[in-house]
Amino acid sequence: MKNPKIVKIEEILKLIKSQDEIVVGMAANEPREFMKNLHIIADKVKNVTVTNCLPIVEAEFFTNEKLRDSFFLDSWFFTKTLRSVSKNGNISFIPNHLHLAGRRRLDHKIPNIFITAATPPDKHGFMSLSTSNVYEKQMVEEADIVVFEINPNFPRTFGDMEVHVHDVDYLVEVDYQVPTLPYVEPNEKDMIIGKLIADKINDGDTIQLGIGGIPNAVARSLMTKKDLGIHTEMFTSGMIDLIEAGVITGKKKTLHKGKHVCCFAMGSKELYEYIDNNPSVMILPGSYVNDPAVMALNDNQVSINATIEVDLTGQCASESVGTKQISGTGGQADTAIGAQNAKNGRSFIALYSTATIKNKETGALEEVSKIVPTLTPGAAVSLSRADVDYVVTEYGIVRLRGTNVRERAKLLISIAHPKFRDELRKQAIEAGYLHEHF
């Protein structure tokens, strides 16, 4: 007999009223059928707000500026699509630390509807949240109406991912593939930075890694290590290679020994096949995994993150260029602080020494230093100077932990691109960070 909770997406759209607050699943857990069809009711609603994180679908409800009176989008983490259409005026960023994102949003407003992707119910009536529990289970418990897009293609995962069909109001049967992320091949700079970081990682350490060229280079450079562990925000494809090579075992972890701990997973098809029905992978709530106090319980915890710009005192702008929002804080502060509070813990912030940008006056491309005397005006400080440990470029690695401003300026200039070092020193003297005679 058909489950009476199973309905078509059109029935879900009929539930939406003007002024409603809707939260959707994160990243691969984004409910694609819902996102692709929401614009259909644009002429029937006003001021419906959708809150998301790392969206994948370029949905018409927020990309079509003609619909901005009907829909508004709030996001915990911007993507290329959100950056390109934010000028429409119906998109805004929610400043957050990832481990507090769900709770603080709920303190501000309770969603009328929460909808996410999930696996179909098993014989006991339990569904798995599959790839993400950053805030998803919090929303299941708090939202007025809970909807799951149940998909047989999604991996069944463990940790704290189970939701019983009794706790969900509606089910929508779908059959799309789990979205994947293309592998970013590390370039020469990435590999230099990756090796510098890997040289500071010891056998038995527990690591947190993200995605992109630098994290992939770090993963490659760790192939000679032994008994590494995982306690990370995001479970990535690069980690699978290390697990299968026997580098990552989790045997030396002091928290969740032998388990690969994360709060969401996204990557290749092989990654989804690996985490499917795999009890060694624990996907736990973001409020737990990314809590700095929890992360600090892992002895030898290592955090590796990237940034856009670092000033000579150590402030890291990792999510915006001036006032333009590029991405989000995510778990950078969570993991950097948590790792440093761990016994023998370390945190690394990586960046290229330069970037190529277009000169606003001439339109010509020019190379600029990403180590700067002061951050670009309006830039968000994602990681405060008080919370920075190691900083790495292709020109070296320096440790800022415990140093004064004069020491920091000297250290950071030493890993800037050589052609900018003299100018940076002059600017440091003008700022009062350095003095002519010292």
LOTORKE-660105 format. One record per residue (C-alpha): y, z, x; residue in three letters. Coordinates in nm, 4 decimals. Example, Ala and Ser with C-alpha at 12.3 -4.5 7.8 and 13.67 -1.06 7.14 Angstrom:
PT        Y        Z        X code
PT  -0.4500   0.7800   1.2300  Ala
PT  -0.1060   0.7140   1.3670  Ser
//
This chain:
PT        Y        Z        X code
PT   0.0000   0.0000   0.0000  Met
PT   0.3416  -0.0935   0.1319  Lys
PT   0.5610   0.1933   0.2512  Asn
PT   0.8408   0.2340  -0.0087  Pro
PT   1.0888   0.3033   0.2732  Lys
PT   1.0519  -0.0535   0.4044  Ile
PT   1.3450  -0.2687   0.2912  Val
PT   1.5226  -0.5876   0.3950  Lys
PT   1.8366  -0.5725   0.6090  Ile
PT   2.0375  -0.6859   0.3046  Glu
PT   1.9530  -0.3564   0.1349  Glu
PT   2.0911  -0.1641   0.4315  Ile
PT   2.4135  -0.3632   0.4245  Leu
PT   2.4591  -0.2700   0.0579  Lys
PT   2.4692   0.0983   0.1593  Leu
PT   2.7818   0.0509   0.3714  Ile
PT   3.1164   0.1522   0.2224  Lys
PT   3.4741   0.1264   0.3427  Ser
PT   3.5674   0.4004   0.5947  Gln
PT   3.2017   0.4556   0.6892  Asp
PT   3.1100   0.5754   1.0383  Glu
PT   2.8007   0.4047   1.1830  Ile
PT   2.6248   0.4777   1.5123  Val
PT   2.3721   0.2346   1.6606  Val
PT   2.1061   0.2712   1.9311  Gly
PT   2.1904   0.2153   2.2960  Met
PT   2.1188  -0.0844   2.5197  Ala
PT   1.7685  -0.2211   2.4485  Ala
PT   1.7522   0.0077   2.1433  Asn
PT   2.0390  -0.1783   1.9802  Glu
PT   1.9311  -0.2791   1.6250  Pro
PT   1.9723  -0.6521   1.6622  Arg
PT   1.9082  -0.7518   1.3015  Glu
PT   2.1763  -0.5138   1.1828  Phe
PT   2.4296  -0.6210   1.4467  Met
PT   2.3794  -0.9908   1.3726  Lys
PT   2.4245  -0.9517   0.9976  Asn
PT   2.6930  -0.6863   0.9565  Leu
PT   2.9740  -0.9445   0.9330  His
PT   2.8240  -1.0711   0.6053  Ile
PT   2.9884  -0.7846   0.4141  Ile
PT   3.3318  -0.8251   0.5760  Ala
PT   3.4952  -0.9203   0.2455  Asp
PT   3.3542  -0.6099   0.0759  Lys
PT   3.4604  -0.3325   0.3185  Val
PT   3.7593  -0.2042   0.5153  Lys
PT   3.7815   0.0141   0.8268  Asn
PT   3.4102   0.0519   0.8953  Val
PT   3.3645   0.1969   1.2457  Thr
PT   3.0570   0.1195   1.4561  Val
PT   2.9923   0.3318   1.7663  Thr
PT   2.7680   0.1904   2.0370  Asn
PT   2.6822   0.2029   2.4079  Cys
PT   2.5946  -0.0869   2.6402  Leu
PT   2.5796  -0.3443   2.3569  Pro
PT   2.3832  -0.6643   2.4091  Ile
PT   2.4376  -0.8699   2.0943  Val
PT   2.7664  -1.0601   2.0797  Glu
PT   2.7973  -0.9718   1.7140  Ala
PT   3.0445  -1.1554   1.4945  Glu
PT   3.1695  -0.8382   1.3285  Phe
PT   3.3548  -0.7385   1.6472  Phe
PT   3.4015  -1.0715   1.8312  Thr
PT   3.5731  -1.2453   1.5379  Asn
PT   3.9316  -1.1193   1.5357  Glu
PT   3.9697  -1.2298   1.1725  Lys
PT   3.7360  -0.9436   1.0746  Leu
PT   3.9309  -0.6658   1.2448  Arg
PT   4.0539  -0.5193   0.9167  Asp
PT   3.6937  -0.4779   0.8083  Ser
PT   3.5337  -0.3463   1.1289  Phe
PT   3.6313  -0.1373   1.4285  Phe
PT   3.4100  -0.0815   1.7324  Leu
PT   3.4081   0.2345   1.9453  Asp
PT   3.1990   0.2264   2.2618  Ser
PT   3.0800   0.4810   2.5164  Trp
PT   3.0303   0.2015   2.7739  Phe
PT   3.1998  -0.1382   2.7934  Phe
PT   3.0228  -0.4632   2.8793  Thr
PT   3.1518  -0.8084   2.9716  Lys
PT   3.1603  -0.9060   2.6038  Thr
PT   3.3612  -0.6007   2.5023  Leu
PT   3.6049  -0.6588   2.7886  Arg
PT   3.6606  -1.0174   2.6822  Ser
PT   3.7351  -0.9393   2.3168  Val
PT   3.9071  -0.6003   2.3459  Ser
PT   4.2409  -0.7828   2.3179  Lys
PT   4.1557  -0.8422   1.9498  Asn
PT   4.2703  -0.4880   1.8824  Gly
PT   3.9591  -0.3616   1.7064  Asn
PT   3.7713  -0.2146   2.0065  Ile
PT   3.8293   0.1143   2.1853  Ser
PT   3.6575   0.3157   2.4584  Phe
PT   3.5310   0.6730   2.4181  Ile
PT   3.5841   0.8710   2.7428  Pro
PT   3.2707   1.0733   2.8095  Asn
PT   3.0183   1.2210   3.0467  His
PT   2.6889   1.0789   2.9279  Leu
PT   2.5088   1.4109   2.8857  His
PT   2.7831   1.5221   2.6455  Leu
PT   2.8490   1.1879   2.4756  Ala
PT   2.6402   1.2467   2.1636  Gly
PT   2.7345   1.6107   2.1107  Arg
PT   3.1074   1.5591   2.1539  Arg
PT   3.1060   1.2567   1.9244  Arg
PT   2.9274   1.4637   1.6607  Leu
PT   3.1857   1.7380   1.7043  Asp
PT   3.4482   1.4750   1.6218  His
PT   3.2712   1.2980   1.3334  Lys
PT   2.9287   1.2894   1.1682  Ile
PT   2.7938   0.9360   1.1113  Pro
PT   2.7266   0.8189   0.7590  Asn
PT   2.4549   0.5898   0.8989  Ile
PT   2.2551   0.5847   1.2217  Phe
PT   2.0403   0.2809   1.2954  Ile
PT   1.8253   0.2054   1.5989  Thr
PT   1.5259   0.0040   1.7131  Ala
PT   1.1909   0.1851   1.7274  Ala
PT   0.8164   0.1261   1.7227  Thr
PT   0.6244   0.1005   1.3934  Pro
PT   0.4628   0.4238   1.2653  Pro
PT   0.1270   0.5158   1.4162  Asp
PT  -0.1642   0.6408   1.2034  Lys
PT  -0.0028   0.9856   1.1925  His
PT   0.3332   0.8498   1.0745  Gly
PT   0.5119   0.8936   1.4081  Phe
PT   0.7448   0.6303   1.5511  Met
PT   0.8731   0.6202   1.9089  Ser
PT   1.2402   0.5757   1.9964  Leu
PT   1.0968   0.3481   2.2662  Ser
PT   1.3562   0.2720   2.5340  Thr
PT   1.6362   0.5228   2.4764  Ser
PT   1.7015   0.8839   2.3868  Asn
PT   2.0473   0.9225   2.5363  Val
PT   2.1903   1.0313   2.2010  Tyr
PT   1.9486   0.8745   1.9517  Glu
PT   1.7527   1.1837   1.8494  Lys
PT   2.0749   1.3808   1.8066  Gln
PT   2.1917   1.1164   1.5613  Met
PT   1.8608   1.1187   1.3722  Val
PT   1.9113   1.4909   1.3120  Glu
PT   2.2771   1.4691   1.2095  Glu
PT   2.3420   1.1380   1.0292  Ala
PT   2.3559   1.1224   0.6496  Asp
PT   2.1321   0.8121   0.6419  Ile
PT   1.8825   0.7158   0.9154  Val
PT   1.7497   0.3610   0.9498  Val
PT   1.4922   0.2308   1.2000  Phe
PT   1.4358  -0.1355   1.2793  Glu
PT   1.0637  -0.1088   1.3517  Ile
PT   0.9398  -0.3655   1.5986  Asn
PT   0.5811  -0.4174   1.7244  Pro
PT   0.7147  -0.5607   2.0525  Asn
PT   0.8794  -0.2378   2.1618  Phe
PT   0.6967  -0.0029   2.4026  Pro
PT   0.5645   0.3279   2.2726  Arg
PT   0.6986   0.5925   2.5071  Thr
PT   0.6653   0.9665   2.5544  Phe
PT   0.8739   1.2699   2.6421  Gly
PT   1.0780   1.3572   2.3350  Asp
PT   1.0694   1.0225   2.1582  Met
PT   0.8664   1.0916   1.8465  Glu
PT   1.0257   1.0742   1.5021  Val
PT   0.8155   1.1052   1.1863  His
PT   0.8580   0.8576   0.9064  Val
PT   0.9479   1.1489   0.6757  His
PT   1.2669   1.2006   0.8801  Asp
PT   1.3858   0.8429   0.8349  Val
PT   1.5394   0.7102   0.5141  Asp
PT   1.4762   0.3371   0.5560  Tyr
PT   1.2642   0.1065   0.7696  Leu
PT   1.3435  -0.2586   0.8392  Val
PT   1.0569  -0.4657   0.9795  Glu
PT   1.1691  -0.6963   1.2619  Val
PT   0.9987  -0.9042   1.5312  Asp
PT   1.2389  -0.9818   1.8162  Tyr
PT   1.1612  -0.9342   2.1871  Gln
PT   1.2899  -0.6347   2.3810  Val
PT   1.6044  -0.7493   2.5660  Pro
PT   1.5606  -0.7759   2.9412  Thr
PT   1.7957  -0.7566   3.2371  Leu
PT   1.7793  -1.0221   3.5085  Pro
PT   1.7042  -0.8936   3.8565  Tyr
PT   2.0101  -0.8979   4.0835  Val
PT   1.9074  -1.0225   4.4261  Glu
PT   2.0730  -0.8055   4.6936  Pro
PT   2.3108  -0.9888   4.9266  Asn
PT   2.3746  -0.9140   5.2936  Glu
PT   2.6352  -0.6454   5.2200  Lys
PT   2.4046  -0.4822   4.9661  Asp
PT   2.1241  -0.4627   5.2189  Met
PT   2.3479  -0.3049   5.4842  Ile
PT   2.4664  -0.0428   5.2354  Ile
PT   2.1133   0.0076   5.1019  Gly
PT   1.9766   0.0794   5.4490  Lys
PT   2.2604   0.3224   5.5299  Leu
PT   2.1765   0.5200   5.2164  Ile
PT   1.7992   0.4964   5.2616  Ala
PT   1.8340   0.6404   5.6130  Asp
PT   1.9723   0.9590   5.4530  Lys
PT   1.6815   0.9906   5.2072  Ile
PT   1.3845   1.1972   5.3178  Asn
PT   1.0183   1.1974   5.2203  Asp
PT   0.9766   1.4084   4.9079  Gly
PT   1.3316   1.3574   4.7765  Asp
PT   1.3943   1.2979   4.4056  Thr
PT   1.6223   1.0011   4.3354  Ile
PT   1.8610   0.8728   4.0723  Gln
PT   1.9330   0.4982   4.0857  Leu
PT   2.1177   0.2511   3.8694  Gly
PT   2.1100  -0.1294   3.8448  Ile
PT   2.2697  -0.4050   4.0473  Gly
PT   2.2645  -0.5418   4.3977  Gly
PT   2.3261  -0.2143   4.5827  Ile
PT   2.0681  -0.0039   4.3919  Pro
PT   1.8143  -0.2858   4.4317  Asn
PT   1.8867  -0.2920   4.8044  Ala
PT   1.8366   0.0850   4.8229  Val
PT   1.5014   0.0488   4.6455  Ala
PT   1.3868  -0.2166   4.8923  Arg
PT   1.4945   0.0003   5.1844  Ser
PT   1.2890   0.2957   5.0589  Leu
PT   0.9537   0.1227   5.0967  Met
PT   0.8631   0.3250   5.4063  Thr
PT   0.9241   0.6640   5.2403  Lys
PT   0.6583   0.8953   5.0989  Lys
PT   0.6204   1.1055   4.7842  Asp
PT   0.9619   1.0341   4.6331  Leu
PT   1.0297   1.1508   4.2769  Gly
PT   1.2391   1.0199   3.9890  Ile
PT   1.4915   1.2146   3.7832  His
PT   1.7354   0.9489   3.6739  Thr
PT   1.9574   0.8436   3.3885  Glu
PT   1.8127   0.4919   3.3787  Met
PT   1.4559   0.3888   3.4549  Phe
PT   1.4767   0.0501   3.6272  Thr
PT   1.2571  -0.2369   3.7381  Ser
PT   1.3152  -0.1525   4.1049  Gly
PT   1.1460   0.1820   4.0496  Met
PT   0.8268   0.0113   3.9328  Ile
PT   0.7922  -0.1599   4.2708  Asp
PT   0.8222   0.1767   4.4471  Leu
PT   0.5709   0.3419   4.2138  Ile
PT   0.3174   0.0645   4.2537  Glu
PT   0.3640   0.0739   4.6331  Ala
PT   0.2789   0.4451   4.6295  Gly
PT   0.6266   0.5442   4.7522  Val
PT   0.7135   0.7284   4.4309  Ile
PT   0.4537   0.9869   4.3281  Thr
PT   0.6576   1.2834   4.2071  Gly
PT   0.4231   1.5197   4.3924  Lys
PT   0.7069   1.7089   4.5621  Lys
PT   0.9295   1.7537   4.2563  Lys
PT   1.0274   2.1065   4.1598  Thr
PT   1.0993   2.0070   3.7979  Leu
PT   0.8518   1.8005   3.5910  His
PT   0.6219   1.7578   3.8884  Lys
PT   0.4392   1.4242   3.8891  Gly
PT   0.6503   1.2840   3.6025  Lys
PT   0.9069   1.0039   3.6150  His
PT   1.1992   1.1456   3.4156  Val
PT   1.4813   0.9422   3.2568  Cys
PT   1.6800   0.9210   2.9336  Cys
PT   1.6661   0.5422   2.8868  Phe
PT   1.4910   0.2396   3.0322  Ala
PT   1.5982  -0.1203   3.0613  Met
PT   1.4913  -0.4057   3.2839  Gly
PT   1.2152  -0.6635   3.3089  Ser
PT   0.9259  -0.7387   3.0776  Lys
PT   0.7041  -0.5778   3.3413  Glu
PT   0.9028  -0.2559   3.3119  Leu
PT   0.8384  -0.2403   2.9362  Tyr
PT   0.4699  -0.3063   2.9924  Glu
PT   0.4610  -0.0242   3.2471  Tyr
PT   0.6249   0.2389   3.0264  Ile
PT   0.4214   0.1439   2.7170  Asp
PT   0.1775   0.4270   2.6369  Asn
PT   0.2340   0.5670   2.9869  Asn
PT   0.2460   0.9492   2.9835  Pro
PT   0.3740   0.9611   3.3432  Ser
PT   0.7127   0.8362   3.2167  Val
PT   0.9071   1.1056   3.0305  Met
PT   1.2085   0.9814   2.8355  Ile
PT   1.3962   1.2969   2.7443  Leu
PT   1.7332   1.3532   2.5729  Pro
PT   2.0396   1.2539   2.7732  Gly
PT   2.1862   1.5965   2.7004  Ser
PT   1.8996   1.7391   2.9084  Tyr
PT   1.8251   1.4763   3.1745  Val
PT   2.1889   1.4286   3.2761  Asn
PT   2.2951   1.7907   3.2464  Asp
PT   2.4121   1.8770   3.6007  Pro
PT   2.2551   2.2226   3.5669  Ala
PT   1.9165   2.0659   3.4862  Val
PT   1.9417   1.8022   3.7579  Met
PT   2.0204   2.0768   4.0095  Ala
PT   1.6772   2.2306   3.9412  Leu
PT   1.5250   1.9451   4.1405  Asn
PT   1.5263   2.0450   4.5060  Asp
PT   1.6288   1.7506   4.7266  Asn
PT   1.7859   1.5594   4.4371  Gln
PT   1.9710   1.2447   4.5455  Val
PT   2.2262   1.0613   4.3318  Ser
PT   2.3310   0.7011   4.4113  Ile
PT   2.6192   0.5398   4.2228  Asn
PT   2.8749   0.2641   4.2715  Ala
PT   3.2513   0.2587   4.2339  Thr
PT   3.5324   0.0039   4.2110  Ile
PT   3.7997   0.1737   4.4199  Glu
PT   3.8376   0.4900   4.6308  Val
PT   4.1701   0.6380   4.7378  Asp
PT   4.2251   0.8066   5.0722  Leu
PT   4.1736   1.1531   4.9225  Thr
PT   3.8342   1.0583   4.7756  Gly
PT   3.9175   0.9912   4.4105  Gln
PT   3.6780   0.7316   4.2666  Cys
PT   3.7832   0.4818   3.9991  Ala
PT   3.4461   0.3516   3.8826  Ser
PT   3.5111   0.2242   3.5314  Glu
PT   3.8547   0.0641   3.5100  Ser
PT   4.0888  -0.1593   3.7056  Val
PT   4.4242  -0.0074   3.6334  Gly
PT   4.4385   0.0374   3.2570  Thr
PT   4.1727  -0.2287   3.1897  Lys
PT   3.8433  -0.0678   3.0908  Gln
PT   3.5573  -0.2374   3.2768  Ile
PT   3.2517  -0.0219   3.2062  Ser
PT   3.2285   0.3544   3.1564  Gly
PT   3.1847   0.6857   3.3335  Thr
PT   2.8247   0.6967   3.2174  Gly
PT   2.6340   0.9526   3.4176  Gly
PT   2.8245   0.9195   3.7447  Gln
PT   2.9849   1.2635   3.7353  Ala
PT   2.6741   1.4167   3.5723  Asp
PT   2.4421   1.3019   3.8482  Thr
PT   2.6785   1.3346   4.1436  Ala
PT   2.7604   1.6956   4.0590  Ile
PT   2.4034   1.7797   3.9619  Gly
PT   2.2627   1.6407   4.2863  Ala
PT   2.5101   1.8298   4.5006  Gln
PT   2.4269   2.1550   4.3226  Asn
PT   2.0580   2.1091   4.4028  Ala
PT   1.8989   2.2688   4.7080  Lys
PT   1.9382   2.0104   4.9870  Asn
PT   2.0871   1.7688   4.7310  Gly
PT   2.3098   1.4736   4.8177  Arg
PT   2.5321   1.2292   4.6335  Ser
PT   2.6260   0.8777   4.7453  Phe
PT   2.9098   0.6601   4.6170  Ile
PT   2.8829   0.2984   4.7323  Ala
PT   3.1281   0.0079   4.7288  Leu
PT   3.2114  -0.3087   4.9192  Tyr
PT   3.5059  -0.2643   5.1555  Ser
PT   3.6978  -0.5534   4.9963  Thr
PT   3.7309  -0.7560   4.6790  Ala
PT   3.8730  -1.1026   4.6115  Thr
PT   4.1325  -1.1065   4.3344  Ile
PT   4.3916  -1.3453   4.1956  Lys
PT   4.7502  -1.2771   4.3013  Asn
PT   4.9497  -1.2250   3.9803  Lys
PT   5.2594  -1.3971   4.1213  Glu
PT   5.1127  -1.6956   4.3063  Thr
PT   4.7773  -1.7336   4.1320  Gly
PT   4.6100  -1.7677   4.4712  Ala
PT   4.2927  -1.5795   4.5573  Leu
PT   4.3355  -1.3036   4.8123  Glu
PT   4.1180  -1.0408   4.9733  Glu
PT   4.2183  -0.6785   4.9180  Val
PT   4.0858  -0.3459   5.0403  Ser
PT   3.8888  -0.1340   4.7948  Lys
PT   3.9725   0.1740   4.9986  Ile
PT   4.3350   0.2310   4.9033  Val
PT   4.6131   0.4848   4.9623  Pro
PT   4.6480   0.5395   4.5865  Thr
PT   4.4427   0.4099   4.2963  Leu
PT   4.5728   0.1189   4.0920  Thr
PT   4.8235   0.2655   3.8423  Pro
PT   4.6464   0.3624   3.5219  Gly
PT   4.2975   0.3668   3.6750  Ala
PT   4.0606   0.6255   3.5308  Ala
PT   3.9276   0.8774   3.7832  Val
PT   3.5544   0.8697   3.7124  Ser
PT   3.4617   1.1110   3.9903  Leu
PT   3.7197   1.3582   4.1121  Ser
PT   3.7852   1.4035   4.4813  Arg
PT   3.6469   1.7554   4.4535  Ala
PT   3.3080   1.6116   4.3504  Asp
PT   3.2602   1.3404   4.6148  Val
PT   2.9968   1.3740   4.8865  Asp
PT   2.8966   1.0613   5.0841  Tyr
PT   3.0952   0.7364   5.0576  Val
PT   2.9346   0.4150   5.1841  Val
PT   3.0580   0.0626   5.2565  Thr
PT   2.9061  -0.2152   5.4654  Glu
PT   3.1070  -0.0690   5.7564  Tyr
PT   2.9508   0.2739   5.7541  Gly
PT   2.8819   0.6000   5.5781  Ile
PT   3.0971   0.9160   5.5810  Val
PT   3.0591   1.2576   5.4264  Arg
PT   3.3616   1.4070   5.2509  Leu
PT   3.1980   1.7276   5.1289  Arg
PT   3.4162   2.0224   5.2336  Gly
PT   3.6715   1.8138   5.4256  Thr
PT   4.0494   1.8366   5.3991  Asn
PT   4.2744   1.5482   5.2957  Val
PT   4.3633   1.4568   5.6553  Arg
PT   3.9959   1.4399   5.7516  Glu
PT   3.9150   1.2356   5.4421  Arg
PT   4.1847   0.9801   5.5137  Ala
PT   4.0561   0.9319   5.8682  Lys
PT   3.6933   0.9078   5.7570  Leu
PT   3.7600   0.6608   5.4774  Leu
PT   3.9795   0.4410   5.6962  Ile
PT   3.6919   0.4271   5.9446  Ser
PT   3.4666   0.2549   5.6866  Ile
PT   3.7361   0.0245   5.5454  Ala
PT   3.7355  -0.3416   5.6444  His
PT   3.8708  -0.3583   6.0029  Pro
PT   4.1574  -0.5905   5.9108  Lys
PT   4.2999  -0.3329   5.6678  Phe
PT   4.2640  -0.0204   5.8816  Arg
PT   4.6031  -0.0340   6.0579  Asp
PT   4.7865  -0.0846   5.7289  Glu
PT   4.5880   0.1941   5.5638  Leu
PT   4.6816   0.4285   5.8466  Arg
PT   5.0520   0.3436   5.8001  Lys
PT   5.0205   0.4029   5.4261  Gln
PT   4.8399   0.7319   5.4876  Ala
PT   5.1276   0.8469   5.7080  Ile
PT   5.3823   0.7445   5.4416  Glu
PT   5.1837   0.9382   5.1808  Ala
PT   5.1764   1.2470   5.3992  Gly
PT   4.7992   1.2452   5.4421  Tyr
PT   4.8283   1.1748   5.8154  Leu
PT   5.1034   1.2350   6.0704  His
PT   5.2179   1.0229   6.3645  Glu
PT   5.1067   1.2789   6.6220  His
PT   4.7645   1.3601   6.4761  Phe
//
